[in-house]
Protein backbone atom coordinates (compact mmCIF):
# COMPACT_ATOMS: atom_id res chain seq x y z
CA UNK A 1 0.00 0.00 0.00
CA UNK A 2 2.95 2.31 0.67
CA UNK A 3 4.15 1.98 -2.94
CA UNK A 4 0.72 2.94 -4.24
CA UNK A 5 0.71 6.07 -2.08
CA UNK A 6 4.15 7.06 -3.36
CA UNK A 7 3.11 6.44 -6.98
CA UNK A 8 -0.06 8.53 -6.62
CA UNK A 9 1.86 11.32 -4.92
CA UNK A 10 4.36 11.42 -7.80
CA UNK A 11 1.56 11.25 -10.38
CA UNK A 12 -0.15 14.30 -8.87
CA UNK A 13 3.10 16.25 -9.00
CA UNK A 14 3.60 15.37 -12.66
CA UNK A 15 -0.01 16.25 -13.45
CA UNK A 16 0.25 19.58 -11.68
CA UNK A 17 3.50 20.48 -13.46
CA UNK A 18 1.96 19.50 -16.79
CA UNK A 19 -1.09 21.65 -16.18
CA UNK A 20 0.94 24.66 -15.10
CA UNK A 21 3.57 24.49 -17.83
CA UNK A 22 1.62 22.76 -20.59
CA UNK A 23 -1.66 24.64 -20.38
CA UNK A 24 -1.04 27.37 -17.83
CA UNK A 25 1.55 29.45 -19.68
CA UNK A 26 -0.38 29.52 -22.99
CA UNK A 27 -3.57 30.35 -21.09
CA UNK A 28 -1.79 33.15 -19.25
CA UNK A 29 -0.51 34.46 -22.58
CA UNK A 30 -4.08 34.44 -23.92
CA UNK A 31 -5.27 36.35 -20.85
CA UNK A 32 -2.50 38.88 -21.51
CA UNK A 33 -3.65 39.35 -25.11
CA UNK A 34 -7.24 39.80 -23.95
CA UNK A 35 -6.17 42.27 -21.26
CA UNK A 36 -4.30 44.37 -23.81
CA UNK A 37 -7.38 44.36 -26.03
CA UNK A 38 -9.48 45.47 -23.06
CA UNK A 39 -6.97 48.22 -22.28
CA UNK A 40 -7.28 49.78 -25.73
CA UNK A 41 -10.90 48.86 -26.54
CA UNK A 42 -12.96 51.72 -27.99
CA UNK A 43 -12.31 55.43 -27.69
CA UNK A 44 -11.31 55.28 -24.01
CA UNK A 45 -8.07 53.79 -22.75
CA UNK A 46 -8.08 51.55 -19.69
CA UNK A 47 -4.62 51.51 -18.08
CA UNK A 48 -5.60 48.64 -15.76
CA UNK A 49 -6.09 46.32 -18.73
CA UNK A 50 -2.78 47.33 -20.26
CA UNK A 51 -0.94 46.85 -16.96
CA UNK A 52 -2.56 43.43 -16.44
CA UNK A 53 -1.55 42.40 -19.95
CA UNK A 54 2.06 43.38 -19.38
CA UNK A 55 2.07 41.56 -16.03
CA UNK A 56 0.81 38.38 -17.74
CA UNK A 57 3.52 38.67 -20.40
CA UNK A 58 6.18 39.18 -17.73
CA UNK A 59 5.06 36.00 -15.94
CA UNK A 60 5.14 34.04 -19.20
CA UNK A 61 8.65 35.34 -19.96
CA UNK A 62 9.74 34.39 -16.44
CA UNK A 63 8.46 30.84 -16.96
CA UNK A 64 10.24 30.56 -20.31
CA UNK A 65 13.47 31.92 -18.81
CA UNK A 66 13.29 29.39 -15.97
CA UNK A 67 12.74 26.59 -18.48
CA UNK A 68 15.74 27.63 -20.56
CA UNK A 69 17.83 27.98 -17.40
CA UNK A 70 16.84 24.46 -16.36
CA UNK A 71 17.86 23.02 -19.73
CA UNK A 72 21.18 24.89 -19.90
CA UNK A 73 22.07 24.12 -16.28
CA UNK A 74 21.49 20.40 -16.77
CA UNK A 75 23.68 20.51 -19.88
CA UNK A 76 26.55 21.86 -17.78
CA UNK A 77 26.09 19.20 -15.09
CA UNK A 78 24.29 21.53 -12.69
CA UNK A 79 20.73 21.57 -11.39
CA UNK A 80 18.15 24.28 -10.84
CA UNK A 81 17.09 24.36 -7.20
CA UNK A 82 13.99 26.21 -5.99
CA UNK A 83 14.40 25.69 -2.26
CA UNK A 84 13.66 29.28 -1.28
CA UNK A 85 11.99 32.14 -3.04
CA UNK A 86 14.60 32.59 -5.76
CA UNK A 87 15.83 29.73 -7.94
CA UNK A 88 19.54 28.96 -7.74
CA UNK A 89 21.89 26.84 -9.82
CA UNK A 90 23.73 24.26 -7.74
CA UNK A 91 26.08 21.34 -8.41
CA UNK A 92 24.51 17.92 -8.83
CA UNK A 93 25.45 15.73 -6.01
LUMLUM-835080 format. One line per field, with one value per residue (C-alpha): residue in three letters; chain; x, y, z. Coordinates in Angstrom, 2 decimals, decimal comma. Layout:
BEGIN
r = ALA:...
c = A:...
px = X:...
py = Y:...
pz = Z:...
//
This chain:
BEGIN
r = UNK:UNK:UNK:UNK:UNK:UNK:UNK:UNK:UNK:UNK:UNK:UNK:UNK:UNK:UNK:UNK:UNK:UNK:UNK:UNK:UNK:UNK:UNK:UNK:UNK:UNK:UNK:UNK:UNK:UNK:UNK:UNK:UNK:UNK:UNK:UNK:UNK:UNK:UNK:UNK:UNK:UNK:UNK:UNK:UNK:UNK:UNK:UNK:UNK:UNK:UNK:UNK:UNK:UNK:UNK:UNK:UNK:UNK:UNK:UNK:UNK:UNK:UNK:UNK:UNK:UNK:UNK:UNK:UNK:UNK:UNK:UNK:UNK:UNK:UNK:UNK:UNK:UNK:UNK:UNK:UNK:UNK:UNK:UNK:UNK:UNK:UNK:UNK:UNK:UNK:UNK:UNK:UNK
c = A:A:A:A:A:A:A:A:A:A:A:A:A:A:A:A:A:A:A:A:A:A:A:A:A:A:A:A:A:A:A:A:A:A:A:A:A:A:A:A:A:A:A:A:A:A:A:A:A:A:A:A:A:A:A:A:A:A:A:A:A:A:A:A:A:A:A:A:A:A:A:A:A:A:A:A:A:A:A:A:A:A:A:A:A:A:A:A:A:A:A:A:A
px = 0,00:2,95:4,15:0,72:0,71:4,15:3,11:-0,06:1,86:4,36:1,56:-0,15:3,10:3,60:-0,01:0,25:3,50:1,96:-1,09:0,94:3,57:1,62:-1,66:-1,04:1,55:-0,38:-3,57:-1,79:-0,51:-4,08:-5,27:-2,50:-3,65:-7,24:-6,17:-4,30:-7,38:-9,48:-6,97:-7,28:-10,90:-12,96:-12,31:-11,31:-8,07:-8,08:-4,62:-5,60:-6,09:-2,78:-0,94:-2,56:-1,55:2,06:2,07:0,81:3,52:6,18:5,06:5,14:8,65:9,74:8,46:10,24:13,47:13,29:12,74:15,74:17,83:16,84:17,86:21,18:22,07:21,49:23,68:26,55:26,09:24,29:20,73:18,15:17,09:13,99:14,40:13,66:11,99:14,60:15,83:19,54:21,89:23,73:26,08:24,51:25,45
py = 0,00:2,31:1,98:2,94:6,07:7,06:6,44:8,53:11,32:11,42:11,25:14,30:16,25:15,37:16,25:19,58:20,48:19,50:21,65:24,66:24,49:22,76:24,64:27,37:29,45:29,52:30,35:33,15:34,46:34,44:36,35:38,88:39,35:39,80:42,27:44,37:44,36:45,47:48,22:49,78:48,86:51,72:55,43:55,28:53,79:51,55:51,51:48,64:46,32:47,33:46,85:43,43:42,40:43,38:41,56:38,38:38,67:39,18:36,00:34,04:35,34:34,39:30,84:30,56:31,92:29,39:26,59:27,63:27,98:24,46:23,02:24,89:24,12:20,40:20,51:21,86:19,20:21,53:21,57:24,28:24,36:26,21:25,69:29,28:32,14:32,59:29,73:28,96:26,84:24,26:21,34:17,92:15,73
pz = 0,00:0,67:-2,94:-4,24:-2,08:-3,36:-6,98:-6,62:-4,92:-7,80:-10,38:-8,87:-9,00:-12,66:-13,45:-11,68:-13,46:-16,79:-16,18:-15,10:-17,83:-20,59:-20,38:-17,83:-19,68:-22,99:-21,09:-19,25:-22,58:-23,92:-20,85:-21,51:-25,11:-23,95:-21,26:-23,81:-26,03:-23,06:-22,28:-25,73:-26,54:-27,99:-27,69:-24,01:-22,75:-19,69:-18,08:-15,76:-18,73:-20,26:-16,96:-16,44:-19,95:-19,38:-16,03:-17,74:-20,40:-17,73:-15,94:-19,20:-19,96:-16,44:-16,96:-20,31:-18,81:-15,97:-18,48:-20,56:-17,40:-16,36:-19,73:-19,90:-16,28:-16,77:-19,88:-17,78:-15,09:-12,69:-11,39:-10,84:-7,20:-5,99:-2,26:-1,28:-3,04:-5,76:-7,94:-7,74:-9,82:-7,74:-8,41:-8,83:-6,01
//
